[in-house]
Structure formats: C-alpha cells, structure tokens
Amino acid sequence: MLKLEEKNVVIVNQDGNLVEPTPALKDIEVLRGCEILWSPYYFASAVLTGLVLLVVVVEVPLFATLDWTTTSVFIVTTFLISALLHYYYGERARLGNLEEPPKLRKQD
C-alpha cells in the first residue's frame, strides 16, 4: 500500500493505475530545505551586471580601467554560474532523481 494512500492524501485507482489527490493534500506542509528563489536571484544578477556596465560606460574611477572584453567576460561568467547553480538545485529538488521510484503493485 502506498504511504500517501495510507495517510488519506491520495486515492489510487487500481484499475487504471490513476492517482488522485484528496482534500487532505491541501493541509500538508512541504519542507523544501535550501530552496533558492530564482526570480529575485536573476533580478539581482541583472541589476549587478547592469551597474557594472554603467560604471564602465561612465568611466567611474577604479572601473575606468576595465575594457569591454573584461566586462563581457564578467557578465557571461555571472550568468553561466547562475545557470549551473539553477540546474544543480533543480536536479537535486526533482522527485525520484536520487533513487528508483517504487513499482506500482496490483493488489489481489
């Protein structure tokens, strides 16, 4: 018997191998652990890279020595690292990624 079915969270239709949620599903708290909110993260990354571009264009002291190649490498590296982090955390959070899912057994 499925644990979620035992807790009355889902109903398993044995004929069609269909799983349906019950109203009790709304009351379950999901513990997500170390979850990153990606929208604010990408917004902050865009603001940071935009500010770097602005100070290079305006030639703010200390940043005036940066050329376009260095600035471009910084921006590309920022978003490359962001994409890799997003992929890593997305894969880690995906259900069933760390182990094989249980097989659905027909009950006699």
NUMI-257900 format. One record per residue: chain; z, x, y of N, C-alpha, C in turn. Coordinates in steps of 0.1 Angstrom, whole numbers, plus 5000, padded with zeros to 4 digits. Layout:
! NUMI-257900
<chain:A | n_z:Z | n_x:X | n_y:Y | ca_z:Z | ca_x:X | ca_y:Y | c_z:Z | c_x:X | c_y:Y>
...
! end
This chain:
! NUMI-257900
<chain:A | n_z:5000 | n_x:5008 | n_y:4988 | ca_z:5000 | ca_x:5000 | ca_y:5000 | c_z:5000 | c_x:5009 | c_y:5012>
<chain:A | n_z:4993 | n_x:5005 | n_y:5022 | ca_z:4992 | ca_x:5013 | ca_y:5035 | c_z:5005 | c_x:5011 | c_y:5043>
<chain:A | n_z:5009 | n_x:5022 | n_y:5049 | ca_z:5022 | ca_x:5022 | ca_y:5057 | c_z:5021 | c_x:5012 | c_y:5068>
<chain:A | n_z:5009 | n_x:5012 | n_y:5075 | ca_z:5008 | ca_x:5003 | ca_y:5086 | c_z:5008 | c_x:4988 | c_y:5082>
<chain:A | n_z:5003 | n_x:4986 | n_y:5070 | ca_z:5004 | ca_x:4972 | ca_y:5064 | c_z:5018 | c_x:4969 | c_y:5061>
<chain:A | n_z:5026 | n_x:4978 | n_y:5055 | ca_z:5040 | ca_x:4976 | ca_y:5052 | c_z:5048 | c_x:4973 | c_y:5064>
<chain:A | n_z:5044 | n_x:4979 | n_y:5076 | ca_z:5052 | ca_x:4976 | ca_y:5088 | c_z:5046 | c_x:4964 | c_y:5096>
<chain:A | n_z:5037 | n_x:4957 | n_y:5089 | ca_z:5031 | ca_x:4945 | ca_y:5095 | c_z:5023 | c_x:4948 | c_y:5108>
<chain:A | n_z:5017 | n_x:4960 | n_y:5109 | ca_z:5009 | ca_x:4963 | ca_y:5121 | c_z:4995 | c_x:4960 | c_y:5119>
<chain:A | n_z:4990 | n_x:4961 | n_y:5107 | ca_z:4976 | ca_x:4957 | ca_y:5104 | c_z:4976 | c_x:4949 | c_y:5091>
<chain:A | n_z:4965 | n_x:4942 | n_y:5089 | ca_z:4962 | ca_x:4934 | ca_y:5077 | c_z:4950 | c_x:4940 | c_y:5071>
<chain:A | n_z:4951 | n_x:4943 | n_y:5058 | ca_z:4940 | ca_x:4949 | ca_y:5051 | c_z:4933 | c_x:4938 | c_y:5042>
<chain:A | n_z:4921 | n_x:4935 | n_y:5045 | ca_z:4913 | ca_x:4925 | ca_y:5037 | c_z:4907 | c_x:4933 | c_y:5025>
<chain:A | n_z:4913 | n_x:4931 | n_y:5013 | ca_z:4909 | ca_x:4939 | ca_y:5002 | c_z:4894 | c_x:4937 | c_y:4997>
<chain:A | n_z:4889 | n_x:4925 | n_y:5000 | ca_z:4876 | ca_x:4921 | ca_y:4995 | c_z:4865 | c_x:4929 | c_y:5003>
<chain:A | n_z:4867 | n_x:4929 | n_y:5016 | ca_z:4857 | ca_x:4936 | ca_y:5024 | c_z:4861 | c_x:4950 | c_y:5030>
<chain:A | n_z:4873 | n_x:4955 | n_y:5025 | ca_z:4878 | ca_x:4967 | ca_y:5030 | c_z:4878 | c_x:4968 | c_y:5045>
<chain:A | n_z:4883 | n_x:4957 | n_y:5051 | ca_z:4884 | ca_x:4955 | ca_y:5065 | c_z:4898 | c_x:4956 | c_y:5070>
<chain:A | n_z:4901 | n_x:4963 | n_y:5080 | ca_z:4915 | ca_x:4964 | ca_y:5086 | c_z:4915 | c_x:4958 | c_y:5099>
<chain:A | n_z:4924 | n_x:4948 | n_y:5101 | ca_z:4925 | ca_x:4941 | ca_y:5113 | c_z:4939 | c_x:4942 | c_y:5119>
<chain:A | n_z:4940 | n_x:4944 | n_y:5132 | ca_z:4953 | ca_x:4946 | ca_y:5139 | c_z:4961 | c_x:4932 | c_y:5139>
<chain:A | n_z:4974 | n_x:4933 | n_y:5139 | ca_z:4983 | ca_x:4922 | ca_y:5141 | c_z:4988 | c_x:4922 | c_y:5155>
<chain:A | n_z:4994 | n_x:4911 | n_y:5160 | ca_z:5001 | ca_x:4912 | ca_y:5173 | c_z:5012 | c_x:4922 | c_y:5175>
<chain:A | n_z:5017 | n_x:4927 | n_y:5164 | ca_z:5028 | ca_x:4937 | ca_y:5164 | c_z:5022 | c_x:4950 | c_y:5169>
<chain:A | n_z:5009 | n_x:4952 | n_y:5168 | ca_z:5003 | ca_x:4965 | ca_y:5172 | c_z:5006 | c_x:4968 | c_y:5187>
<chain:A | n_z:5007 | n_x:4957 | n_y:5195 | ca_z:5009 | ca_x:4959 | ca_y:5209 | c_z:5022 | c_x:4965 | c_y:5213>
<chain:A | n_z:5032 | n_x:4963 | n_y:5204 | ca_z:5046 | ca_x:4968 | ca_y:5206 | c_z:5048 | c_x:4982 | c_y:5202>
<chain:A | n_z:5038 | n_x:4989 | n_y:5196 | ca_z:5040 | ca_x:5003 | ca_y:5191 | c_z:5038 | c_x:5013 | c_y:5203>
<chain:A | n_z:5048 | n_x:5022 | n_y:5204 | ca_z:5047 | ca_x:5033 | ca_y:5213 | c_z:5039 | c_x:5044 | c_y:5207>
<chain:A | n_z:5030 | n_x:5050 | n_y:5214 | ca_z:5023 | ca_x:5061 | ca_y:5208 | c_z:5028 | c_x:5074 | c_y:5215>
<chain:A | n_z:5032 | n_x:5083 | n_y:5207 | ca_z:5037 | ca_x:5096 | ca_y:5212 | c_z:5025 | c_x:5106 | c_y:5212>
<chain:A | n_z:5021 | n_x:5110 | n_y:5223 | ca_z:5009 | ca_x:5118 | ca_y:5224 | c_z:5012 | c_x:5133 | c_y:5225>
<chain:A | n_z:5025 | n_x:5137 | n_y:5228 | ca_z:5028 | ca_x:5151 | ca_y:5229 | c_z:5022 | c_x:5157 | c_y:5241>
<chain:A | n_z:5015 | n_x:5168 | n_y:5240 | ca_z:5010 | ca_x:5176 | ca_y:5251 | c_z:4996 | c_x:5171 | c_y:5254>
<chain:A | n_z:4995 | n_x:5160 | n_y:5261 | ca_z:4982 | ca_x:5155 | ca_y:5264 | c_z:4978 | c_x:5158 | c_y:5279>
<chain:A | n_z:4966 | n_x:5163 | n_y:5281 | ca_z:4962 | ca_x:5166 | ca_y:5294 | c_z:4954 | c_x:5154 | c_y:5300>
<chain:A | n_z:4957 | n_x:5151 | n_y:5312 | ca_z:4950 | ca_x:5140 | ca_y:5319 | c_z:4937 | c_x:5147 | c_y:5325>
<chain:A | n_z:4926 | n_x:5144 | n_y:5319 | ca_z:4914 | ca_x:5152 | ca_y:5322 | c_z:4908 | c_x:5148 | c_y:5336>
<chain:A | n_z:4909 | n_x:5136 | n_y:5340 | ca_z:4903 | ca_x:5133 | ca_y:5353 | c_z:4909 | c_x:5140 | c_y:5365>
<chain:A | n_z:4922 | n_x:5141 | n_y:5366 | ca_z:4928 | ca_x:5149 | ca_y:5377 | c_z:4926 | c_x:5164 | c_y:5375>
<chain:A | n_z:4925 | n_x:5168 | n_y:5362 | ca_z:4922 | ca_x:5182 | ca_y:5360 | c_z:4908 | c_x:5186 | c_y:5365>
<chain:A | n_z:4898 | n_x:5178 | n_y:5362 | ca_z:4885 | ca_x:5181 | ca_y:5367 | c_z:4884 | c_x:5180 | c_y:5382>
<chain:A | n_z:4891 | n_x:5170 | n_y:5387 | ca_z:4891 | ca_x:5168 | ca_y:5402 | c_z:4897 | c_x:5180 | c_y:5408>
<chain:A | n_z:4908 | n_x:5185 | n_y:5403 | ca_z:4914 | ca_x:5197 | ca_y:5409 | c_z:4905 | c_x:5209 | c_y:5407>
<chain:A | n_z:4898 | n_x:5210 | n_y:5396 | ca_z:4888 | ca_x:5222 | ca_y:5394 | c_z:4877 | c_x:5221 | c_y:5404>
<chain:A | n_z:4872 | n_x:5209 | n_y:5406 | ca_z:4861 | ca_x:5207 | ca_y:5416 | c_z:4866 | c_x:5211 | c_y:5430>
<chain:A | n_z:4878 | n_x:5206 | n_y:5434 | ca_z:4883 | ca_x:5209 | ca_y:5447 | c_z:4885 | c_x:5224 | c_y:5449>
<chain:A | n_z:4891 | n_x:5231 | n_y:5438 | ca_z:4893 | ca_x:5245 | ca_y:5439 | c_z:4880 | c_x:5253 | c_y:5441>
<chain:A | n_z:4870 | n_x:5249 | n_y:5433 | ca_z:4857 | ca_x:5257 | ca_y:5434 | c_z:4850 | c_x:5253 | c_y:5447>
<chain:A | n_z:4852 | n_x:5241 | n_y:5452 | ca_z:4846 | ca_x:5237 | ca_y:5465 | c_z:4853 | c_x:5245 | c_y:5476>
<chain:A | n_z:4866 | n_x:5247 | n_y:5475 | ca_z:4873 | ca_x:5255 | ca_y:5485 | c_z:4868 | c_x:5270 | c_y:5485>
<chain:A | n_z:4866 | n_x:5275 | n_y:5473 | ca_z:4862 | ca_x:5289 | ca_y:5472 | c_z:4848 | c_x:5290 | c_y:5478>
<chain:A | n_z:4839 | n_x:5281 | n_y:5475 | ca_z:4826 | ca_x:5281 | ca_y:5482 | c_z:4827 | c_x:5280 | c_y:5497>
<chain:A | n_z:4836 | n_x:5272 | n_y:5502 | ca_z:4837 | ca_x:5270 | ca_y:5516 | c_z:4842 | c_x:5283 | c_y:5523>
<chain:A | n_z:4852 | n_x:5289 | n_y:5517 | ca_z:4857 | ca_x:5302 | ca_y:5523 | c_z:4848 | c_x:5313 | c_y:5522>
<chain:A | n_z:4839 | n_x:5313 | n_y:5512 | ca_z:4829 | ca_x:5323 | ca_y:5511 | c_z:4818 | c_x:5321 | c_y:5522>
<chain:A | n_z:4814 | n_x:5308 | n_y:5524 | ca_z:4803 | ca_x:5305 | ca_y:5533 | c_z:4808 | c_x:5307 | c_y:5548>
<chain:A | n_z:4821 | n_x:5304 | n_y:5550 | ca_z:4826 | ca_x:5305 | ca_y:5564 | c_z:4830 | c_x:5320 | c_y:5567>
<chain:A | n_z:4831 | n_x:5328 | n_y:5556 | ca_z:4834 | ca_x:5342 | ca_y:5557 | c_z:4849 | c_x:5344 | c_y:5562>
<chain:A | n_z:4858 | n_x:5337 | n_y:5555 | ca_z:4872 | ca_x:5338 | ca_y:5558 | c_z:4876 | c_x:5352 | c_y:5554>
<chain:A | n_z:4884 | n_x:5359 | n_y:5563 | ca_z:4888 | ca_x:5373 | ca_y:5559 | c_z:4894 | c_x:5373 | c_y:5545>
<chain:A | n_z:4892 | n_x:5384 | n_y:5538 | ca_z:4896 | ca_x:5386 | ca_y:5524 | c_z:4886 | c_x:5380 | c_y:5515>
<chain:A | n_z:4879 | n_x:5369 | n_y:5518 | ca_z:4869 | ca_x:5363 | ca_y:5510 | c_z:4855 | c_x:5367 | c_y:5515>
<chain:A | n_z:4854 | n_x:5372 | n_y:5526 | ca_z:4841 | ca_x:5376 | ca_y:5532 | c_z:4834 | c_x:5387 | c_y:5524>
<chain:A | n_z:4842 | n_x:5394 | n_y:5516 | ca_z:4836 | ca_x:5405 | ca_y:5508 | c_z:4829 | c_x:5399 | c_y:5495>
<chain:A | n_z:4832 | n_x:5387 | n_y:5492 | ca_z:4827 | ca_x:5381 | ca_y:5479 | c_z:4812 | c_x:5378 | c_y:5482>
<chain:A | n_z:4804 | n_x:5381 | n_y:5472 | ca_z:4790 | ca_x:5378 | ca_y:5473 | c_z:4787 | c_x:5365 | c_y:5465>
<chain:A | n_z:4775 | n_x:5360 | n_y:5465 | ca_z:4772 | ca_x:5347 | ca_y:5458 | c_z:4772 | c_x:5349 | c_y:5443>
<chain:A | n_z:4769 | n_x:5361 | n_y:5438 | ca_z:4769 | ca_x:5363 | ca_y:5424 | c_z:4784 | c_x:5362 | c_y:5418>
<chain:A | n_z:4793 | n_x:5369 | n_y:5425 | ca_z:4807 | ca_x:5368 | ca_y:5421 | c_z:4812 | c_x:5354 | c_y:5422>
<chain:A | n_z:4809 | n_x:5347 | n_y:5433 | ca_z:4813 | ca_x:5333 | ca_y:5435 | c_z:4808 | c_x:5324 | c_y:5424>
<chain:A | n_z:4795 | n_x:5326 | n_y:5420 | ca_z:4789 | ca_x:5318 | ca_y:5410 | c_z:4795 | c_x:5321 | c_y:5396>
<chain:A | n_z:4798 | n_x:5333 | n_y:5393 | ca_z:4804 | ca_x:5337 | ca_y:5381 | c_z:4818 | c_x:5330 | c_y:5380>
<chain:A | n_z:4826 | n_x:5330 | n_y:5391 | ca_z:4839 | ca_x:5323 | ca_y:5391 | c_z:4838 | c_x:5309 | c_y:5388>
<chain:A | n_z:4828 | n_x:5302 | n_y:5394 | ca_z:4826 | ca_x:5287 | ca_y:5393 | c_z:4822 | c_x:5284 | c_y:5378>
<chain:A | n_z:4812 | n_x:5291 | n_y:5373 | ca_z:4808 | ca_x:5289 | ca_y:5359 | c_z:4819 | c_x:5292 | c_y:5349>
<chain:A | n_z:4826 | n_x:5302 | n_y:5351 | ca_z:4837 | ca_x:5306 | ca_y:5342 | c_z:4848 | c_x:5295 | c_y:5343>
<chain:A | n_z:4851 | n_x:5290 | n_y:5355 | ca_z:4861 | ca_x:5279 | ca_y:5356 | c_z:4857 | c_x:5267 | c_y:5348>
<chain:A | n_z:4845 | n_x:5263 | n_y:5349 | ca_z:4841 | ca_x:5251 | ca_y:5341 | c_z:4838 | c_x:5254 | c_y:5327>
<chain:A | n_z:4835 | n_x:5266 | n_y:5323 | ca_z:4834 | ca_x:5270 | ca_y:5309 | c_z:4847 | c_x:5269 | c_y:5302>
<chain:A | n_z:4857 | n_x:5275 | n_y:5309 | ca_z:4871 | ca_x:5275 | ca_y:5303 | c_z:4876 | c_x:5260 | c_y:5302>
<chain:A | n_z:4873 | n_x:5252 | n_y:5312 | ca_z:4877 | ca_x:5238 | ca_y:5312 | c_z:4870 | c_x:5231 | c_y:5301>
<chain:A | n_z:4858 | n_x:5233 | n_y:5298 | ca_z:4851 | ca_x:5226 | ca_y:5287 | c_z:4856 | c_x:5230 | c_y:5274>
<chain:A | n_z:4859 | n_x:5243 | n_y:5272 | ca_z:4865 | ca_x:5248 | ca_y:5260 | c_z:4879 | c_x:5242 | c_y:5257>
<chain:A | n_z:4887 | n_x:5241 | n_y:5268 | ca_z:4900 | ca_x:5235 | ca_y:5267 | c_z:4899 | c_x:5220 | c_y:5263>
<chain:A | n_z:4890 | n_x:5214 | n_y:5270 | ca_z:4888 | ca_x:5199 | ca_y:5267 | c_z:4884 | c_x:5197 | c_y:5252>
<chain:A | n_z:4875 | n_x:5205 | n_y:5248 | ca_z:4870 | ca_x:5205 | ca_y:5234 | c_z:4882 | c_x:5207 | c_y:5224>
<chain:A | n_z:4890 | n_x:5218 | n_y:5227 | ca_z:4901 | ca_x:5222 | ca_y:5218 | c_z:4911 | c_x:5210 | c_y:5217>
<chain:A | n_z:4915 | n_x:5205 | n_y:5229 | ca_z:4926 | ca_x:5195 | ca_y:5229 | c_z:4920 | c_x:5182 | c_y:5223>
<chain:A | n_z:4907 | n_x:5179 | n_y:5225 | ca_z:4901 | ca_x:5167 | ca_y:5219 | c_z:4900 | c_x:5167 | c_y:5204>
<chain:A | n_z:4897 | n_x:5179 | n_y:5199 | ca_z:4896 | ca_x:5181 | ca_y:5184 | c_z:4910 | c_x:5180 | c_y:5178>
<chain:A | n_z:4920 | n_x:5185 | n_y:5185 | ca_z:4934 | ca_x:5185 | ca_y:5180 | c_z:4939 | c_x:5171 | c_y:5180>
<chain:A | n_z:4935 | n_x:5163 | n_y:5189 | ca_z:4941 | ca_x:5149 | ca_y:5190 | c_z:4933 | c_x:5139 | c_y:5181>
<chain:A | n_z:4922 | n_x:5143 | n_y:5176 | ca_z:4914 | ca_x:5134 | ca_y:5168 | c_z:4921 | c_x:5131 | c_y:5155>
<chain:A | n_z:4922 | n_x:5118 | n_y:5151 | ca_z:4929 | ca_x:5114 | ca_y:5139 | c_z:4921 | c_x:5119 | c_y:5127>
<chain:A | n_z:4928 | n_x:5124 | n_y:5117 | ca_z:4921 | ca_x:5128 | ca_y:5105 | c_z:4915 | c_x:5142 | c_y:5105>
<chain:A | n_z:4916 | n_x:5149 | n_y:5116 | ca_z:4910 | ca_x:5162 | ca_y:5117 | c_z:4917 | c_x:5173 | c_y:5109>
<chain:A | n_z:4930 | n_x:5171 | n_y:5107 | ca_z:4938 | ca_x:5181 | ca_y:5101 | c_z:4939 | c_x:5179 | c_y:5086>
<chain:A | n_z:4937 | n_x:5168 | n_y:5081 | ca_z:4938 | ca_x:5165 | ca_y:5067 | c_z:4928 | c_x:5154 | c_y:5063>
<chain:A | n_z:4926 | n_x:5153 | n_y:5050 | ca_z:4917 | ca_x:5143 | ca_y:5045 | c_z:4923 | c_x:5129 | c_y:5046>
<chain:A | n_z:4916 | n_x:5119 | n_y:5050 | ca_z:4922 | ca_x:5106 | ca_y:5051 | c_z:4925 | c_x:5101 | c_y:5037>
<chain:A | n_z:4935 | n_x:5092 | n_y:5036 | ca_z:4938 | ca_x:5086 | ca_y:5023 | c_z:4926 | c_x:5077 | c_y:5018>
<chain:A | n_z:4924 | n_x:5077 | n_y:5006 | ca_z:4914 | ca_x:5068 | ca_y:5000 | c_z:4919 | c_x:5054 | c_y:4999>
<chain:A | n_z:4911 | n_x:5044 | n_y:5002 | ca_z:4914 | ca_x:5030 | ca_y:5001 | c_z:4913 | c_x:5026 | c_y:4986>
<chain:A | n_z:4925 | n_x:5022 | n_y:4981 | ca_z:4925 | ca_x:5019 | ca_y:4967 | c_z:4925 | c_x:5003 | c_y:4965>
<chain:A | n_z:4917 | n_x:4999 | n_y:4956 | ca_z:4917 | ca_x:4985 | ca_y:4953 | c_z:4929 | c_x:4981 | c_y:4944>
<chain:A | n_z:4936 | n_x:4971 | n_y:4948 | ca_z:4948 | ca_x:4967 | ca_y:4940 | c_z:4944 | c_x:4957 | c_y:4930>
<chain:A | n_z:4951 | n_x:4958 | n_y:4918 | ca_z:4948 | ca_x:4948 | ca_y:4907 | c_z:4956 | c_x:4936 | c_y:4909>
! end
